[in-house]
Amino acid sequence: MNDLLLLLAPAGTLLFGGAFLLFLLLVVPPERRQFFPYLASAFVFLSFVFLVVDVQKFLVGGTPLPSSELLVRRAVFFDGFSAFFQGIFLFGAFFSLLLTPGRRAEVTGEYAELEGERSALLLLATFGAMLMASSYDLLVLFVGMEILTVAAIVLVALRRRRVASQEAAFKYVVFSGIASGIFLYGLSFLVGVAGATDVPQLLQRFAEMPWDIYPLAVLGVVLVFAGLTFKVSSVPLYLWAPDVYEGAPTSATAFLAVVSKAAGFALFLRLFYPLFLGLPGMWNGFSQLVSGLAAWVSVLTMFVANLVALRQTNLKRLLAYSSIAHSGYILVPFAASSPLALEQMLFYLLAYLFMNLGAFAVADVVSRERGDETLDALRGLYRRSPLLAAFMTLFVLSLAGIPLTAGFTGKLYLFLGAMWGGQWALAVAMAAASLIAYVYYFRILRMIFMREGEGEASVALPWPQATVLVLTAIGTLLGGVWPESFFQALTWFFGA
């Protein structure tokens, strides 16, 4: 296979798969679309196979990248960074698709939740996320972000007969529009003063520019940073997340909580991490500006999300605020300018993938069985399904950062990142916010081990959800008991 085609194959497979499923919607009647999630999962698996081949050939094997105009202009780029995030996106998409099968909607028996459309949209949204992680060109990055956003909006709105879903989709449209406008306005300042859309070239132009351009560039950086807070669901543009997570189908919620958030961090790091490689003179103040913004956003996000989560009674809404708080944690080493910020953030994103998807998988099974999305759905779960209770306990303990889980190891590295960067106040803030989170995490555990639910029927565990739970539990335990496995995965992706 041509090397260029091989490099484009992981993302191209998803684009083709999404288009193919949309075509099948025209010829396959709604009552026969149960196989769509499995077909979409096959495309995701094939994409992952291509990704493994690419990493082994170009990063581990050292084969030079093909000389193509796309690669020369860095509109599409393949390195360890993009490979790692593509792997995260594919895992997240695969697990989200496994949460999809067998979902009939209203009492009419009609497939109102549209399995076929959801499967196609998940593939297209993942394609947009992969584009965000695989380019150095600002315009291509923005296009990828919009593909992901538009597909996610439709995913949220698919439950047409639920007012909550339509309200959530409307809020997502409004907030995404505001965020995209702010982000694009910031890009216009950066491109306008530098005359380039390529990120490395942009930084090089900054280093050569006179001091009177500096205020415009600073304004551009601040606006771009503000726009990105929407994608990572952090302060100030986080208010959409609880309503959207609550109103969307659980498979879409899991996708947004993991893939969309990881894509936001990929874009964030692709744009801002090069600033810490150093710019001469006063332009070095860019790194101080971005780390200062990240510090304030991190602290506010951790405390606001954890404090508001204390009052939540809806399980998905509580997990939404938990997800927002984790965005604040992930920003800590970056805000502290830790020398190992990239490695620490990537390690935690990998841990977050497993424990968060696992928690949403349990929430999906329990809420569908009980027809209730509140915390009461977990009441007495250890009696009704000891296996589900064990899984949920593991994921909640990991989210809380209890030892021998991936969440603990990840939080420890983030905490050390703050100290290595000399930001003791940030480290203390992270520890304090984590202590607040213990209150609502252990409230979940208290509901699981209550006796009131012991007389109720047992909870059935379908095999797709069981597959997600087993794989995410293995990942959560590996990250805590054998963290070297995560570092080995990072080393392999980066070809070291």
C-alpha positions in Angstrom: 0.0 0.0 0.0 1.2 3.5 -0.8 2.7 5.1 2.4 0.6 8.2 2.1 -2.6 6.1 1.8 -1.5 4.0 4.8 -1.0 7.2 6.9 -4.5 8.4 5.9 -6.1 5.0 6.4 -7.1 5.3 10.1 -9.1 8.5 9.6 -10.1 7.6 6.1 -11.7 4.3 7.2 -14.0 6.2 9.6 -14.9 8.7 7.0 -15.8 5.9 4.5 -17.6 3.9 7.2 -19.7 6.9 8.2 -20.6 7.6 4.6 -21.3 4.0 3.9 -23.7 3.7 6.9 -25.5 6.8 5.8 -26.0 5.2 2.4 -27.3 2.0 4.0 -29.9 4.1 5.8 -31.5 4.7 2.4 -31.9 1.0 1.6 -32.3 -0.7 5.0 -35.7 -0.3 6.7 -35.6 1.0 10.4 -36.7 -2.3 11.9 -33.7 -4.1 10.4 -30.9 -1.7 11.5 -29.9 -3.6 14.7 -26.6 -4.6 13.0 -25.5 -1.0 12.4 -23.6 -0.6 15.7 -21.7 -3.8 15.1 -20.8 -2.8 11.5 -19.7 0.6 12.8 -17.6 -1.2 15.5 -16.0 -3.2 12.7 -14.9 0.0 10.9 -13.5 1.3 14.2 -11.5 -1.9 14.7 -10.2 -1.8 11.1 -9.1 1.8 11.7 -7.3 0.7 14.8 -5.5 -2.0 12.9 -4.3 0.6 10.4 -3.2 2.8 13.2 -1.1 0.0 14.8 0.5 -0.7 11.4 1.3 3.0 11.0 2.9 3.3 14.4 4.9 0.1 14.0 6.2 1.2 10.5 6.8 5.0 10.8 7.3 5.6 14.6 8.8 2.3 15.9 10.4 1.1 12.7 11.7 4.5 11.7 10.5 4.5 8.1 10.6 8.1 6.8 7.2 9.8 6.3 6.3 10.1 2.6 7.0 13.4 0.9 3.6 14.8 0.2 2.2 18.3 -0.1 -0.3 17.4 2.7 2.6 16.4 5.0 5.0 19.1 3.9 2.4 21.8 4.7 1.5 19.9 7.9 -2.3 20.0 7.0 -2.1 16.3 8.0 0.7 15.1 10.2 1.6 11.8 11.9 3.7 11.7 15.0 3.5 10.1 18.4 1.1 12.8 19.7 -1.4 12.3 16.9 -1.1 8.5 17.1 -1.8 8.4 20.9 -4.9 10.6 20.6 -6.2 8.6 17.6 -5.9 5.5 19.8 -7.8 7.2 22.6 -10.6 8.3 20.1 -10.9 4.8 18.6 -11.2 3.1 22.1 -13.7 5.7 23.1 -15.8 5.3 20.0 -15.6 1.5 20.2 -16.9 1.4 23.8 -19.6 4.0 23.0 -20.8 1.9 20.1 -21.0 -1.2 22.4 -23.4 0.8 24.6 -25.7 1.4 21.6 -27.2 -2.0 20.6 -30.7 -3.1 21.5 -32.1 0.3 22.4 -35.8 0.5 21.5 -37.4 3.8 22.3 -40.9 4.6 23.3 -43.7 2.2 24.2 -44.7 2.2 20.5 -41.7 -0.1 19.7 -40.5 2.3 17.1 -36.8 2.8 16.7 -37.0 6.5 17.7 -33.5 6.5 19.0 -32.2 5.7 15.5 -29.4 3.2 15.9 -28.3 3.5 12.3 -28.0 7.3 12.4 -26.2 7.2 15.8 -23.7 4.7 14.5 -22.9 6.8 11.4 -22.6 10.0 13.4 -20.3 8.4 16.0 -17.9 7.4 13.1 -18.0 10.9 11.6 -17.6 12.6 15.0 -14.5 10.4 15.6 -13.2 11.3 12.2 -13.4 15.0 13.2 -11.6 14.3 16.4 -8.8 12.5 14.6 -8.4 15.4 12.3 -8.0 17.7 15.3 -5.1 15.6 16.6 -3.4 15.1 13.2 -2.8 18.6 11.9 -0.6 21.6 12.6 -2.7 23.9 10.3 -5.1 26.2 12.2 -7.8 26.0 9.5 -7.7 22.2 9.3 -7.9 22.0 13.1 -11.0 24.3 13.1 -12.6 22.2 10.4 -12.0 19.0 12.4 -13.5 20.7 15.5 -16.6 21.7 13.6 -17.1 18.2 12.2 -17.0 16.8 15.7 -19.3 19.5 17.1 -22.0 19.2 14.4 -22.1 15.4 14.6 -22.2 15.6 18.4 -25.1 18.1 18.3 -27.2 15.6 16.2 -26.2 12.7 18.5 -27.5 14.6 21.5 -30.8 15.5 19.7 -31.6 12.0 18.4 -34.1 11.3 21.2 -36.7 13.3 19.4 -39.6 12.5 21.8 -37.8 13.6 24.9 -38.0 17.3 25.7 -34.8 17.1 27.8 -32.9 15.9 24.8 -34.1 18.7 22.6 -33.4 21.2 25.3 -29.9 19.8 25.7 -29.2 19.9 22.0 -30.4 23.5 21.8 -28.0 24.5 24.7 -25.2 22.6 23.0 -25.9 24.5 19.7 -25.8 27.9 21.5 -22.7 27.2 23.6 -20.8 25.6 20.7 -21.7 28.5 18.4 -20.4 31.0 21.0 -17.3 29.0 21.6 -16.6 28.5 17.9 -17.1 32.3 17.3 -14.6 33.2 20.1 -12.1 30.6 19.0 -12.3 31.7 15.3 -12.1 35.4 16.3 -8.9 34.6 18.3 -7.5 32.7 15.3 -8.1 35.7 13.1 -5.8 37.8 15.4 -3.1 35.2 15.4 -3.2 34.6 11.7 -3.6 38.3 11.0 -0.4 39.3 12.9 1.7 36.4 11.8 0.4 35.8 8.2 0.6 32.0 8.7 -1.8 29.2 9.6 0.9 26.6 10.3 1.5 26.4 14.1 5.4 26.1 14.1 5.6 28.8 11.4 3.3 31.0 13.4 5.6 30.7 16.5 8.6 31.5 14.3 6.9 34.6 12.9 6.1 35.7 16.5 9.8 35.5 17.4 10.7 37.8 14.5 7.9 40.5 15.1 8.3 43.9 16.7 6.9 44.7 20.1 3.9 46.7 18.9 2.3 43.5 17.6 2.4 41.9 21.0 -1.0 43.2 22.4 -2.9 41.8 19.4 -1.2 38.4 19.7 -2.0 38.3 23.4 -5.6 39.0 22.7 -5.7 36.2 20.1 -4.2 33.8 22.6 -6.7 34.7 25.3 -9.7 34.3 22.9 -8.4 31.0 21.5 -7.9 29.7 25.1 -11.4 30.8 26.1 -12.9 29.1 23.0 -11.2 25.8 23.9 -12.6 25.8 27.4 -15.9 24.7 25.7 -14.3 21.6 24.2 -12.7 20.5 27.5 -15.8 21.5 29.5 -14.0 23.8 31.9 -14.7 27.2 33.4 -16.0 29.5 31.9 -17.8 27.6 29.1 -18.8 24.5 31.0 -22.5 25.1 31.7 -23.6 23.1 28.7 -22.1 19.8 30.0 -24.5 18.8 32.8 -27.7 19.4 30.8 -26.3 17.8 27.7 -24.9 14.8 29.5 -28.3 14.3 31.3 -30.5 14.7 28.2 -28.4 12.8 25.7 -28.5 9.0 25.2 -25.9 7.4 27.5 -23.8 6.2 24.5 -23.6 9.8 23.3 -22.9 11.0 26.8 -20.0 8.6 27.2 -18.7 9.7 23.8 -18.8 13.4 24.7 -17.3 12.8 28.1 -14.3 10.9 26.7 -13.7 11.4 23.0 -14.9 15.0 22.7 -13.0 16.1 25.8 -9.8 14.3 24.7 -10.1 16.0 21.3 -10.3 19.3 23.1 -7.1 18.6 25.0 -5.4 17.4 21.8 -6.2 20.7 20.2 -5.2 22.6 23.3 -1.8 20.9 23.5 -1.2 21.1 19.8 -1.7 24.9 19.9 -0.2 25.8 23.3 2.4 23.2 24.3 5.0 24.5 21.7 5.0 27.8 23.6 6.8 26.0 26.4 9.7 25.1 24.0 10.7 28.8 24.4 10.4 32.0 22.4 13.1 34.7 22.6 12.7 38.0 24.4 9.3 39.4 25.4 7.6 36.7 23.3 8.6 34.2 26.1 5.8 35.9 28.1 3.4 33.9 26.0 4.2 30.7 28.0 3.7 32.6 31.3 0.4 34.0 30.0 -1.0 30.6 28.9 0.2 28.9 32.1 -1.4 31.7 34.2 -4.7 31.3 32.4 -4.5 27.5 32.8 -3.9 27.9 36.5 -6.9 30.0 37.1 -9.1 27.9 34.9 -7.9 24.7 36.6 -8.5 25.9 40.1 -12.0 27.4 39.4 -13.0 24.3 37.4 -12.0 21.9 40.2 -13.8 23.8 42.9 -16.9 24.9 41.1 -17.6 21.5 39.6 -17.0 19.5 42.8 -19.0 21.9 45.0 -22.0 21.9 42.6 -21.8 18.1 42.3 -22.5 17.8 46.0 -26.1 18.8 45.4 -26.8 16.5 42.4 -29.3 13.7 42.6 -29.3 12.6 38.9 -26.5 10.0 38.3 -25.6 11.2 34.8 -25.6 14.8 35.9 -23.3 14.0 38.9 -20.9 12.2 36.6 -21.0 15.2 34.3 -19.8 17.5 37.1 -17.2 14.9 38.0 -16.0 15.0 34.4 -15.8 18.8 34.5 -13.7 18.6 37.7 -11.3 16.1 36.0 -10.7 18.7 33.3 -9.4 21.0 36.0 -7.1 18.2 37.3 -5.7 17.5 33.8 -4.7 21.2 33.4 -2.6 21.2 36.6 0.8 20.1 35.3 0.4 22.4 32.3 -0.5 25.3 34.5 2.5 24.5 36.7 4.8 24.4 33.6 6.0 21.0 34.8 8.9 19.6 32.8 6.9 16.4 32.3 3.5 18.1 31.7 2.8 16.3 28.4 3.5 12.8 29.8 1.5 13.5 33.0 -1.5 14.8 31.1 -1.5 11.9 28.6 -1.2 9.3 31.4 -4.2 10.8 33.2 -6.2 11.0 29.9 -5.6 7.3 29.5 -6.7 6.5 33.0 -9.7 8.8 32.6 -10.8 6.9 29.4 -11.2 3.6 31.3 -12.7 4.8 34.6 -15.1 7.3 33.1 -16.4 5.0 30.3 -16.8 2.2 32.9 -18.9 4.4 35.2 -21.2 5.5 32.4 -21.6 1.9 31.2 -22.9 0.9 34.7 -25.1 4.0 34.7 -26.5 2.9 31.4 -27.3 -0.6 32.5 -28.9 0.4 35.8 -30.9 3.3 34.5 -32.4 1.3 31.7 -33.3 -1.6 34.0 -35.0 0.7 36.5 -36.2 3.4 34.2 -34.6 5.8 36.6 -31.5 8.0 36.1 -31.3 9.3 39.7 -29.0 7.9 42.3 -31.9 5.8 43.6 -31.3 3.5 40.7 -28.1 2.3 42.5 -29.9 1.7 45.8 -29.1 -1.8 47.0 -27.2 -2.7 43.8 -24.9 -5.1 45.6 -28.0 -7.3 46.3 -29.5 -7.1 42.8 -26.2 -7.5 40.9 -23.0 -8.1 42.9 -21.0 -8.0 39.7 -22.3 -4.6 38.6 -21.8 -3.3 42.2 -18.2 -4.4 42.1 -17.6 -2.8 38.8 -19.1 0.5 39.9 -17.2 0.5 43.1 -14.0 0.1 41.2 -14.7 2.9 38.9 -15.9 5.3 41.6 -12.8 4.5 43.7 -10.6 5.3 40.7 -12.5 8.5 40.0 -11.9 9.5 43.7 -8.2 8.6 43.4 -8.0 5.7 45.9 -4.7 3.6 45.8 -4.4 0.6 43.5 -6.5 2.3 40.8 -5.5 4.2 37.6 -7.1 7.3 39.0 -4.8 7.3 42.0 -1.7 6.9 40.0 -2.8 9.6 37.5 -3.7 12.1 40.2 -0.4 11.4 41.9 1.5 12.2 38.7 -0.6 15.4 38.3 0.1 16.4 41.9 3.9 15.8 41.4 3.7 17.8 38.2 2.5 20.8 40.2 5.3 20.4 42.8 8.0 19.9 40.1 6.8 23.1 38.5 7.2 24.9 41.9 3.4 25.5 42.1 2.7 24.4 45.7 -0.5 26.4 45.9 -1.8 24.6 42.8 -0.9 21.3 44.3 -2.7 22.1 47.6 -5.8 23.4 45.6 -5.9 20.1 43.7 -5.7 18.1 47.0 -8.4 20.2 48.6 -10.7 19.8 45.6 -10.2 16.0 45.5 -11.2 15.9 49.2 -14.4 17.7 48.4 -15.1 15.1 45.6 -14.9 12.3 48.1 -18.2 13.4 49.6 -20.3 12.7 46.5 -18.2 9.7 45.3 -18.8 7.9 48.6 -22.5 8.9 48.4 -22.6 6.8 45.3 -21.0 3.9 47.2 -23.4 4.3 50.1 -26.4 4.0 47.7 -24.8 0.8 46.2 -24.5 -0.9 49.5 -27.8 0.1 51.0 -30.2 -2.7 52.1 -33.4 -1.1 50.9 -33.1 -2.6 47.4 -32.6 -6.2 48.5 -36.1 -7.4 47.6 -36.0 -6.1 44.0 -35.4 -8.1 40.9 -31.8 -8.7 39.7 -30.3 -6.6 37.0 -29.5 -8.2 33.7 -26.2 -7.4 32.1 -26.2 -7.6 28.3 -23.0 -8.8 26.7 -22.0 -5.5 24.9 -22.1 -3.6 28.2 -20.4 -6.5 29.9 -17.6 -6.3 27.3 -17.2 -2.6 28.0 -17.1 -3.2 31.8 -14.5 -6.0 31.7 -12.2 -4.1 29.4 -12.4 -0.8 31.3 -12.0 -2.6 34.6 -8.8 -4.2 33.3 -7.5 -0.8 32.2 -8.4 0.8 35.5 -6.7 -1.9 37.5 -3.6 -2.0 35.3 -3.1 1.7 35.6 -3.1 1.4 39.4 -1.3 -1.9 40.0 1.1 -1.8 37.0 1.4 1.8 35.9 4.4 0.9 33.8 2.0 -0.6 31.3 0.5 2.8 30.6 4.0 4.3 30.2 4.9 1.4 27.9 1.9 2.3 25.8 2.9 5.9 25.7 6.5 4.9 24.8 5.2 2.7 22.0 3.0 5.4 20.5 5.8 7.9 20.5 8.2 5.4 19.0 10.8 5.7 21.7 
